[in-house]
Amino acid sequence: MELSALATGPADGVDLRVDTTADGFLDAVGTDALEPVCPASVFPETVVVHVQLRPRRSSTRRCLAALSALALRHDTVPFALTGLSGDDRVVRVTVGVELGPRELIAKFSDQAQAAYAFVDGLFTDLYDYMPVYVGEPSETERAAAAGVLEAADTARPRAAAPRIPSPRTPVDLAGATAARRGAPVLV
């Protein structure tokens, strides 16, 4: 049966499954839809939405703090930092949000609704960091994000930083003596 917008009659006999065995299929669409973004996921095939936050370099820490605060409010939603890149002005932080399996998304499950609420929070609460929907991050962006997460996981010893005195600036002695000469001093 031909599936077309102009076809008349019911489309009950149409097979809408995706054939992943076709040559070049994974090159065309990527493997993102076939692997869960979070390793603890129980579903083999989940839908992942990538949202990129683009804070200026000076506000990157505030952006990550706001993202972690949003994650605390939506603790049931699996998400991960999936990409990291940047240029001279902005840092691009890509967040992969796992919506859940296709079947549960179609039925508006509790998991899907919670994930949509998290994505909505990304766009409303983190509006200042210019969120946009993006495609799957490149391997370079994924490697950068993995490096940052790995560095964040390793505990660094917090030793007291040595105090380094700041250099003293010499006082303008010529101006000070001139000021003393101009004002009479009463003893």
C-alpha positions in Angstrom: 0.0 0.0 0.0 1.3 3.4 -0.9 1.5 5.9 1.9 0.7 9.4 0.6 -1.2 12.5 1.7 -3.3 12.1 -1.5 -4.2 8.4 -0.9 -7.7 7.8 0.1 -8.9 5.1 2.5 -7.6 3.9 5.8 -3.8 3.4 6.4 -4.3 0.4 8.8 -2.0 -1.9 6.8 1.0 0.5 6.7 4.1 -0.7 8.5 5.7 2.3 10.2 8.6 0.5 11.8 12.1 1.6 10.9 14.4 -0.9 9.3 17.8 -0.5 11.0 19.5 -3.2 8.9 19.6 -1.1 5.8 23.1 -0.2 4.6 24.1 3.3 5.6 21.1 3.8 7.9 23.2 4.5 11.0 25.5 6.8 9.1 22.4 8.8 8.0 20.6 9.1 11.3 23.3 8.4 13.8 23.1 6.0 16.7 21.7 8.5 19.2 18.1 7.2 18.8 19.3 3.6 19.4 21.2 4.1 22.6 20.0 5.6 25.8 21.7 8.8 26.8 22.0 7.6 30.4 23.7 4.3 31.0 21.2 3.4 33.8 18.2 3.4 31.3 16.2 0.2 31.2 14.7 0.8 27.8 16.8 -0.3 24.8 15.5 2.4 22.4 14.7 5.8 23.8 14.1 9.3 22.3 16.7 11.9 23.2 16.3 15.6 22.7 19.4 17.7 22.6 19.2 21.3 23.9 22.2 23.6 23.6 22.7 26.4 26.1 25.0 29.2 24.9 26.2 31.3 27.9 28.8 33.9 27.5 32.2 32.8 28.7 31.9 34.9 31.8 28.6 33.4 32.9 29.3 29.7 32.2 29.5 28.8 35.9 26.2 30.5 36.6 24.7 28.6 33.7 25.9 25.2 35.0 24.7 26.2 38.5 21.3 27.0 37.1 21.3 23.7 35.2 22.1 21.8 38.4 19.3 23.6 40.3 16.9 22.7 37.5 18.0 19.1 37.7 17.4 19.1 41.5 13.8 20.2 40.9 13.3 17.4 38.2 15.3 14.6 39.8 13.4 11.8 38.0 14.4 13.0 34.5 17.5 11.3 33.1 19.7 13.8 31.3 23.4 14.1 30.6 25.9 16.7 29.4 26.5 15.4 25.9 28.5 18.1 24.2 30.8 21.0 25.0 32.3 23.5 22.6 32.8 27.2 22.2 34.4 30.1 20.5 35.7 33.5 21.7 32.4 34.8 23.0 30.2 31.8 24.1 30.5 28.3 25.4 28.1 25.8 23.9 26.8 23.3 26.5 24.7 20.6 25.0 22.3 18.7 27.3 20.7 15.4 26.2 17.3 14.8 27.8 15.9 11.3 27.6 12.2 11.5 26.9 11.7 7.8 27.2 10.7 5.0 24.8 8.5 5.9 21.8 5.6 3.9 23.0 5.4 5.7 26.3 5.9 9.1 24.7 2.9 8.5 22.4 0.8 7.6 25.5 2.0 10.7 27.4 3.4 8.7 30.2 4.5 10.2 33.5 8.1 9.8 32.5 7.5 11.7 29.2 5.6 14.4 30.9 8.4 14.9 33.5 10.9 15.1 30.7 8.9 17.6 28.8 8.6 19.7 32.0 12.4 19.6 32.3 12.9 20.7 28.7 10.3 23.4 29.3 12.4 24.5 32.3 15.5 24.6 30.2 13.8 27.1 27.9 12.0 29.2 30.6 14.3 29.2 33.6 17.5 29.2 31.6 16.3 31.7 29.0 19.2 34.0 29.6 21.6 31.4 28.3 19.9 31.2 24.8 18.7 27.6 24.7 18.1 26.1 21.2 17.2 22.6 20.0 20.2 21.0 18.2 21.1 17.8 16.6 23.4 15.1 18.0 26.7 16.5 19.1 29.9 15.7 17.2 32.5 13.3 18.5 34.8 16.2 19.4 32.0 17.9 21.5 31.2 14.5 23.1 34.9 14.0 24.0 35.1 17.5 25.5 32.0 16.9 27.6 33.4 13.5 28.8 36.7 15.1 29.7 34.9 17.8 31.8 32.7 15.2 33.5 35.8 13.1 34.2 37.7 16.0 35.7 34.7 16.9 37.8 34.4 13.4 39.2 38.0 13.3 40.4 38.3 14.8 43.9 40.9 17.5 44.2 42.6 18.1 47.5 41.6 21.5 48.9 44.9 22.8 50.3 45.1 26.2 51.8 46.4 28.6 49.1 49.5 30.5 50.1 49.0 34.2 50.6 51.0 36.2 48.1 51.2 39.8 49.2 50.4 42.3 46.5 53.2 44.7 45.6 53.0 48.1 47.3 52.6 51.1 45.1 55.0 54.0 46.0 53.3 57.1 47.2 53.7 60.2 45.1 56.2 61.9 47.3 56.6 65.0 45.2 52.8 65.7 45.4 52.8 65.0 49.2 55.6 67.5 49.9 54.0 70.1 47.7 50.7 69.8 49.6 52.5 70.1 52.9 54.3 73.3 51.7 51.0 74.9 50.6 49.2 74.7 53.8 50.5 76.5 56.9 50.8 74.4 60.0 50.0 75.9 63.3 51.8 74.6 66.2 
